[in-house]
């Protein structure tokens, strides 16, 4: 029944979820399914959801309900996949009657069986947990064609007390290296391969009995179709001398590290079940900068964690000032059920959390503007991502800009091709972006 239908796909959540969506689309393509970007034409819509935070769950439900409006026209089935049904299927299945099929994070290969049953029996189908968790390699890239994400593992065993990921994704599971290398090679010519996992730096410990992250990076670097490699989600306690030396000496690895810290104060870090301390984090940054000149470091922080005092918040602001990171993300703590921190008291008032988040961003904006201003008058290498028609210029990224989460470089040029690298003279900077031009640009 489903074979002649027109499919639409919506992906919500993080870049790791995006990879899952791309593999799901790969499955559809293998079965010669037809796809459309126009939801009003789709007969089957798949919504790959995020369930990490309450805000993400609300977005997912709203998206599903919006899709249900198309059932007045062509839409016949709504398939809900991913994190939300994986964790909350018991809460969803009864009330969310707009959805026809539910699949969890390891059930994508069951989509055809589930749809066949849904059509033949004219009943809603719950296939959560019925998959095999097999490795899926076929993908259809949904990013710009010159860069792609490579998810090297799923799950997590850090068990941070604010985080639902282990309850959703399960324990840490590294994917076989030979499969990852084959997948990366099949992604085509890339100016940038972005390595991701819940904790990239733990790669191999579960599968091989030892950490093989550096070996994976060395093997990825040998692939001719990959120009540069970017590392995201590297936990501070696992960044050892071997990894530092590989980043320093390997010309394909961008001098950029995403190191999620989540807090700076020892008492709160302990409550979060985070490894490390304020002093250790600062020492790590010092070591990294000494060993890898011009290294760009990104981090994320949570404010308003239960029992966080105003003094601890002020100390975190001081830490941000001292660390002088080019890129940072700040988030107000989200109280999630079934996490260790859910019952901690006192909980910080919502308004206080949002104020602290705003103040941290204001602090970081001053730091980022100062650091970005140091590039004014200098030349930098920029990969072109495309054209910004509103600004009437090209848009790209330097080595210190990861897609979507960091700033951009807006530049004028006589011509520029997506995915190619250009030398840009920086003319100005704000607290987030750089602005410049190539030498061949005539005003």
N, C-alpha and C positions, 0 to 999 in steps of 0.2 A: 504493500500500500504506500509506503514512504518513498519508493524508488523514483517516482516521477515528480516528487514535490520540490518546491523551491525553498531553500533554507536561508534563514538570516541568523547571524551570530552576534551576540553582544558579550564583550569581556569586561568585567569589573575588577577592581582591586589592583594588586601589585604587579611588578614585572614578572615575578615567578608564576603568577596566575595567567599572565599573558602567554607564557610559554605553553602552559596546559591548553589554553584556548587554541593556540597555533597547531598543537598536535591533534586536537579534536577536529579542527578544520582539515588537517592532513588526512584523518580517517574518512571524512566526508568526500574528499577529493579521490581517495583510493577507490571509493565505491561509486565514483562518477556522479556524485550528487551535484545539483545545480545550486549556486549561491547567489545571493543578492544583498546589496547594501541598503536597499529600499524596503524597510519593514512593512510598508503598506502592500507590497507585492508578495511577501513571504507567506508560505503556507505552514511552515514549521519554523519557530524561533527558538534558539537555544540561548539561555542566559547563564553564563558562567560567573558564579557569584563569589564575593568575599564575605567572610563571616567573622573577621578578626576583631572588629570593634562594633559597638552599637550603631555608630553612624554609618558604617559599611553595610550592616544588616538592613538598616532603614533604606539606604540607597537601593539595595538589591530588591527589597519588597516593592518599593515605588516603581522600579524599572519593570518588574513583572506585571504590576497592575497597569502600567502604561501600555505594555504590550497587549494586555488583555483587551484593550479598546479596539485593537485591530481584528478581534474575532467577529466584529460586525461586518467585516469585509472578507478578505481572503484567508485570514489566519485560521488554521485548524488545530494546531497543537503548540503548547508552550513546554519546552524542556528546561528544567532548572537543574544545573549541575554545580559542582565545586564545593567550596567550604561551607556555605550556608546549610544545604541539606545534609552534608556529612556530619555536622555537629548537632543540628537542630531539627532533624527530620521529624521527630516525635511532636515537636511544637508546630511544625509547618504543615504536615500532611492533612490534618483535619481542616483548619481554617483557610489555607491557601488553595481554594478550589479552582482558581484560575489556571493553576499549573496542571499539566496532564502527565508528565513524566519527571521523576526525580532520580538523579544520579549523583553519587559521591565523587570524591577526588580520584578514586582508582577504578571507576566504572565506565570510563568513556567508551571502551570497546563494546559495551552492552547497549549502546544507544540504539542500534538497529533492531536488536531483539526487543527492546523495551517499546520502541515505536510500533513495530509489527503487532505486538500484543495490545498496545493501546488502541490501534485502529481496528483490529479484528474483534476485540472484546468490547470496544467502546467504553473502556473504563480507565481510570487513572492508574498509573503504575509506579510503584516504589522499588527501584533497583539499587538503592543505596547499600553498599557492602557486598554486592553480588559480583563485582569484578575481580580480576586476578592480580591487580597491581603490577602488570607487566610493563616493561620498558617500551615506550612508544617513540620511534625516531622520526617518522614522516612528519613534516611540518610545512605550513604555509605562513611565511613571514608576514606579520601585520605592521611592523615598524617600517620606517623608510628603508628601502632595499639595501642600503650600504652599511647598516649595522643590525646586529641581532643579539639576543640574550641566549646564553647557554646555562640552563639549570643543571648543576652538577650533582645535586642531592635534594632530597625532600625530608620534611620532618625536622625535629630538633630534640636534643636531650639536655638543653640548658635549664629548662623549667624555671624561667623567670616568673616571679609571682604575679606580675601584671598581665601575663601573656597566655592566650588561648591556643597558640599554635600546636604545642604537643598534644592537646586534647582534640585538635582538628586533624592535624597532619600525621600524628604519631611520632614514633621515635625516629632518630636520624637514620637516613638510608642513602648511602652513596650509590650513584649509578656506575656501572662498570666502565672503566677507562676506555676500553676499546670501542664501546658503544658511543661514548661522548665524542671521541676523536672522529668516528665515522659520521656522526651527526653534524659536528662542526664543519667537516669537509664538505658535506652536502649542502651547507647553507649558501654556497656560492661565494663570489668575491666580496669581501667585507673590508671596509676601512676600519671597522671596530667590532670586536667580539666582546660582549660584556658578560663576565662570569658571575653567576648568582647562585645563592642557596640561602636557607635560613641562617646558616653559619658556614660560609665558604671555606674557612680555614680548617675545618674539621674533616675535610674530604679524605676518605679512605680508611679512617680509623675503625669504622664498623665493618667494612667490607674486606679489608686486607689485614686488619690487625695492627696497622701502623698508619701514620699520617703520610699521605702521598699527594698532597696539594701541590707542592713544588714540582714533583715529577709530572703531574698533569699539566701544569703551566709550561714546562719545558717541552712536552710533547705537542701541546697546542701551538707553541711558537714555531714548530717545524712545519706547520701546514702552510703551503704557498698561498692559499686563498685568503689568509688572514693577515692584515697589515699591522693592527694594533690590538692589544688586549687590555681591558679595563676590569679592575677587581672591586666588587661590591660586597658588603656584609662580612667584613673580616673582623672577627672578635679580638679584642686587645690581648687577652691572655694567650692566644695561639699565634701571635705574630713573633716568631723567633728569628734568630740570626740567619738561619738558612733561607727563610722567606725574604727577609730584608735584603740579603745578598742577591737573590734571584731578581728581585725588583730593580735593584741598583744596576745589575750587570746585563740584564736582558733588554735588548733594544726594542723588542716588540711590546713589552709591558709598559703601559703609560705610567708616568710617575704621579700616580693618584691612588689614594687609599681611602675607602669608606670604612670607618671604624665606629660602629654604634656604641656609645658609652652609656647613654640613658640617664646618667646622673654623675655628679662629681663628689658628693659627700659620703664619707665612709659608712655612716649609720644607715643612710637611705639605701646605699648600694647593697648593704648586707640584707636589709629587708626585701629588696628586689631580687635577692639571690643572684646578684651579679658578681663576677669574679674581678678582683682588682680593687684599687683604692685611688684616691685623688693623687697621692704622691707617685704611685706607679704609673698612672696615666700620663702625668706631666713628664716623668722620666722617659716613658716610651716615646712621646712626641719629640723630646730632645734628641733621643737616640736616632730616631727616624730621620730627623732633619740633618743631623750630623753625617749620617751614612748616605743619605739620598738627597743631595742638594736640589732645591726647587720642588721638592715633593709637595703636592697639594693634598691636604687631609680634609676629609668631610666627616661629620658626625651627626648624631641625633641625640636629643635629650627630652626627657619627660619631666614636666613640672606639675606640682600639685599631687604627687604621690601621697597616699595616706600617711599622716603624722608629719609630713614635711613642714618644718617651721619657717617663719619668715627669715630667721637668721640663716638657715640652711639654703633658702632660696637666694639670699643675698650672696652667700658664699659661692653658689653656682654661677651667679653673674660674674663674680670675680674670677672664677675659673675660666669662663668663656673669654674674659678680657685677657687673661694670662696665656691661654692656649693659642689665641690668635689663629683660628681656623678660617680658611677662605669660605667654606660652605658649611652651613648647619641647618638642621631642621629641628623645630621645637614643637612639642605636642603637650596639650593638657591631658593629664591622666584620665583614662576612661575606665570606669569601674565595671569590670566584666564578671559575670557569674561563672562559677566553677574555676576561679583562679585563687591562688593563695592570698592575694591582697584584698579580695572582695570583702572580707569581714574585719579587716584592720580598722582600728579606730584611734583617733578621730579621722574621718574623711574630710578632705579640704573642700570648702564651699566652692561651688561652680564658678561664681563670680571671681573668687580669689584665684582659682586656677587659670582662668582666661586672662586676668590682669598679669599674672606672672608670665604666662606665655607671651603676651604682648611686649612686656618689658624685656624679655630675653631676645625677641626678634629685634627690638629697637637697639639693644646692645650690639647684636651681631651685625646689624646694618651699618653701624659706625665702623666696626672692624672691617667688614667687607669693602666698604667704600675706600677706606685707607689703603687696604691691600691692592684693590683693583686700580686705584689711582697711580700706583707705582708702575703700572704698565703704560701709562700715557706717554707718548713719544717713542715708544719701543715697537719693535716688530715681533709678531708672534705668528705661529702656524695655526691655521684654522681650517677645519673640515667643513665644507659647505653642506648644510642640511636642506637648503631650498631657498625659496623667495618669500619675504614678508611683503605682501602687496599693500598693506596699510602703511608701512614705513617706507615703501618703495626702495627696498634694498635687499641684499642677500642676507641670509641668516645662517650662522654656523656655531661651532664649538671649538674651544681650545682644549688642550689636554686636561685642564682643570674643570671642565664642564661635562658632567654626565647627562645624558638625555633626560628631560622632564623634571629632574630634581634640582639641577643647578642653573646658573645663569647662562646667557648666550652671548655671542659676538655678532653684532649687526654691522655689515660692511658694504661699501659700494665698490663695484668692480666693473670693468668693461664687459666682462662675461665671467660666469662661474658655473661649474657643473656639480650637480649633487654627488656627494661622496668623494670629491677631489679636494686636495689640500692646497691652501693658498697662503702666501705671506701677506699679512695685514699689518699696516701701521696703525696703532691705536691712537685715536684723536681725543677721546673723552671716556669717562667712566661714571657710573652711578653706583649705588650700593648693591647692584645685582648683575648688571650687564656692562659690556664694553662696546665701543663704537669706533669704527675706523674705515680704512679704504686700502685697496691694493694699489701698487705703483702705476698700473695701466689705466687707472680711473681718471678721466678728465671731467672736471666739474663744468 
